[in-house]
């Protein structure tokens, strides 16, 4: 739920030939083979929403090297992958090596494993950890490689593999469409702006209808998520927040009566759609551009910040709390990052929330929670 440079570990720059674009129904056949692919000559594809796979090299009939496509207009970030495999044989055993990660540190070191589903079994499951290996590889300039063994068991299935649970722009739009159709008087959806590629930046307001007129001392809680496309857990957390706030739970009802919730559930729709890990369409890490966002280069930040500043200037409103939902590629549990303030009362007020979370949520870590004034955080949401 946070963003920090240490997250990236030490970046390892790949000196391989550049990977540009996703593979599109790419059949991997043995060297020297000509003619149509036979059954068992795997066909890889990543030309779909949130897909990412830039290149596949045939090593043997049992082993393949896979290269992540870098973020658009930014070759530095290579972490997220999401691709399909078809044209398999029953009981065909293979090893797939993801060979060009831009990070060395990874939760794959800590037992995390990639996701898989298939047309016959559409529910995502993790590949068993005993079949997953994360190691320095001498064949790839001692870069870190994640290898996993897999056995195809259904000939006609299309198998899909992913870095972690995907959460696409279309999934969010379908979710919000369904909420809108329920005509709840405490739920309001509006278009805040369009992205560079003309996708929606949605603003959700959840509150009791009596609060809509913004009477004196209306309290605002402002939530944003998914500024980094590869951090899909932030979208699941954000949807969970919305699901709770619109529910009939007694606490949710009380919250709606006393607070106006403003939620921007996906700050980087273009990056999410394109299958980037960290950047927007134009290669910007948006979470470094909050200080002076550009209306043409960072339109989602520009619109969101203007709204937040407008509410902050409104004397009738109290912007009580702002939280930006992230995920982390090297740390486990939930935790928070916050700022330090010279005003002791302000500093103490913001430290209350993580302490409450730690007391009530067993998977929240107060020890990983950090308040600092770090110069590399200039331009982040917090």
Secondary structure, DSSP 8 states (H G I E B T S, - for coil): ----GGGG-S-----S----S---SEE---TT--SS--TTS-EEE--STT-B--EEEEEETTEEEEE---BTTBTT-----EEEEES--TTEEEEEEE---S-S--GGGGT---EEEESSS-S-EE--GGGEEEEEEGGGTTEEEEEEEEEE--TT--EEEESS----HHHHHHHHHHHHHT--TTEEEEEEEE-TTS-EEEEEEES-GGGTT--TTEEEEEEEE-SSTT-THHHHHHHHHHHHHTS--HHHHHHHHHEEEEEE--S-HHHHHHT-SS--TTS--GGG-STT--TTTSHHHHHHHHHHHHHHH-TTEEEEEEEEE---SS--SB--EEE--SSHHHHHHHHHHHHHHHHH-TTB-STT-EEE--GGGTTS--
